[in-house]
Amino acid sequence: MTSPQPPAEPAYADRVFRSPFGIAGGVLLIALAVWFCGDAMVRGEGRTPWVALAALLFVVPVVVAFTIRPAVYANDDRLKIRNPFRDITLPWAAVADVRAGYSSEVLTREGTKYQLWAVPVSLRQRKRAARRQTRAAQDDPHGRTSVHVDVSDQDRLAPADRTVADLRDLAERAGSRPGAQGEPRVRWAYEVIAPAVAGLVLLVVLLATR
């Protein structure tokens, strides 16, 4: 008679972090590229349609890579980073720190650093958050100036700093889970790289042989 197996820990859906402004900008740039290159392919003569096609084949994957593609997926077991040309999967046990300076980044226990393209840091938003913290610190019912600022208040942090704080807290809480053990895995995004390289090569050949 087999002994009963311990119940598996529940798996939760990923929390997804993306930049809405980056996605909107990417969609706009792709629409403009399709408009201009499409017009050149329809109305152009000689090699112009082929040059436009090559430019479109190169531009669209690059724009997608830097604007629409970046995302961060986090659950109780791991952090998955989708950057322009790479996918990085980090079990929480492999994460040493998540921080935001001039950019958001995660540091592994091996000392490797990966940027979080989907969590852009805005110095303007950070300054606004700092002003809100200062006003909150000075808001005293007796008219006195308080020197205490509750920096743990998520509502007073810039959006990127809030996201980084959430990810850091999740890393600290989930790092000891059995499902959060393992080594980092990195995969090149060939589905983006291949068409961009093909478009670039075709564009160079067409322009060089005119």
Secondary structure, 3 states (H helix, E strand, C coil): CCCCCCCCCCCCCCEEECCHHHHHHHHHHHHHHHHHHHHHHHHCCCCHHHHHHHHHHHHHHHHHHHHHCCEEEECCCEEEEECCCEEEEEEHHHEEEEEECCCEEEEECCCCEEECCCCCCCHHHHHHHHHHHHHHHHCCCCCCCCCCCCCCCHHHCCHHHHHHHHHHHHHHHHCCCHHHCCCCEEEECHHHHHHHHHHHHHHHHHHHCC
